[in-house]
């Protein structure tokens, strides 16, 4: 299973966005995205979930390292 940093970086690159472009679309500061992709551990979970919501995911509240599908997103 990918780490949070690996997951976000890989998925961002799959959609061909720079860090700046992705941060802007996700509604977070560029520094937030950089911290996530660098694997920093002191992160604002609300901001992390804004980034993950771009891929239809959120962090599970019981384990911050596991990414699970967002049940509120239509994947059709």
Secondary structure, DSSP 4 states (H G I P E B T S, - for coil): ---HHHHHHHHHHHTT--HHHHHHHHTS-HHHHHHHHTT-S---HHHHHHHHHTTTEEE-TT-TT-EEE-TTS---
